[in-house]
Amino acid sequence: MKHLVKLLALFLMLLPALAYSHGAPRLKVTEEIVINAEPAKVWAAIKDFDQLHTWLPPIKSSTAQGGNEAGATRVLTTESGATIDETLKKFDDEKMSLMYAITAMSTVGEVDDHGEMHEVPAVPVSKYKAWLSVAAVDGGSKVTWKAKFFRAYHGKGHPPAELDDNAGKSAISGIFKSGLENVKAQLEK
């Protein structure tokens, strides 16, 4: 029993250090929109992994390999010329859902953090995973786009504004909203 008490005491003493060493928190963004169209029609408009540029305004083009099979890849090119590499992790046509991850991004500049330069990625996030799904609701469809990720800054101390939690959350939320609103506008013509 004494041994167990000693182990518990040691664990409790180390707990603050473990919590501090964890680093930045995982961030989450969820955006939803209701579209006045049948779920099958909405899903058909957004499901093709190689067609994101047809409904997401900041994306100028998409080059993909692998169709809608898990493991498919795509390279997105933004209007500004930045590139984002993504991999399709899961695709379920019946459940009208997919999951993908960013695997690489080009940079769009650098930011000075107290004399240390940090690259600013095309989207200020890291370890990004996202889910896109369509579900039936009264009179139409609800599209849900959610993501989990970390901020782009991995240094110690307070991150520069271009790489902090708010920058990541704002960027993802803005991307999601513009895409969902554009799909709604396209399908409700």
Beta strands, then each sheet from edge to edge (+ up, - down):
strand 1: 27-35
strand 2: 59-65
strand 3: 73-78
strand 4: 83-92
strand 5: 97-105
strand 6: 107-113
strand 7: 116-121
strand 8: 125-137
strand 9: 140-151
sheet 1: 1+ 9- 8+ 5- 4+ 3- 2+
sheet 2: 6+ 7-
end
